């Protein structure tokens, strides 16, 4: 199985964003067109980042703090996570080899439209005045000395809009990719749980039909073989979980810290919505809703993985496992003990993503945003 076949949405976002993360275990190469597109996207992002950094220093201080911090956090987050994944490409391919959405689509579309509306807004100023300054950009940028004319404002604004959309797509692509890794591993845990339940349920029915000792011993031997194969599969799944932790642990711990500041700065941006135009206000609100949806889905998928890894024997527990011979009982008890090996991906326990940590991050962001607003 490969990601290209299992999730077409993930594969297309991976190509559109220019990330080109591994989607198959057979070292299949991306086409020349995809690679050329990736190079163009990275060049756009390079110029976009340089202009943005100069804009942060040259724009008015309040403007940089209010409008530039969210972009800065997203840039750092996307850059760090992609660097980590690129540096562990062989580990990613090994994970895919061992494996042998609608809410995210809504988040991607609404956020991309919101970013476009927000960043392209300064173009409307050409109907009001003829000279412009760094503070006229919604997203801090610097392409020439101020003041400058509409001949600089219009193309630079369009370029920053394209760069911002591709920056979002890069982050969006890596989020979808990481969440897909988590969900694929979750499916393996759930397969083990369902298979175990079906085995005990079927054997329990056979026992009810045939009570003779030769039949029972033959069924027990068959059950032992099936359990042995299932345990081997579970060992593979555990190895996959260790690989996934090596691959994503630092990324997820960074996501915890980064999203505290990300939602903090989004909260500061939301506080200025009453003074914005209608289009700007709608774009900020929709981007906020999309960001919350994305982070909630990511936390939910990790929570689901954690729950699935500790509930492998729960469904099979009530299927009469105690009626079988001692070898089967011992094996099942060992599998129950293995439930304690909860799959936690974060490198630092306190920074583990889950549904409770989602609310913790929102509360921490709110508190820091209040401190910023009071200080200014």
ABEGO torsion letter per residue (X at the ends): XBAAAABAAAAAAAAAAGAGBBABAAGBBBBAAAAAAAAAAAAAAAAAAAAAAAAAAABBAAAAAAAAAAAAAAAAAAAAAAAAAAAAAAAAAAAAAAAXXAAAAAAAAAAAAAAAAAAAAAAAAAAABABBBAAABABBBBABBOBBBAAAAAAAAAAAAAAAAAAAAAAAAAAAAAAAAAAAAAAAAAAAAAAAAAAAAAAAAAAAABABAAAAAAAAAAAAAAAAAAAAAAAAAAAAAAAAAAAAAAAAAAAAAAAAAAAAAAAAAAAAAAABBAAAAAAAAAAAAAAAAAAAAAAAAAAAAAAAAAAAAAAAAAAGAAABBAAAAAAAAAAAAAAABBBBABABAAABBBAAAAAAAAAAAAAAAAAAAAAX
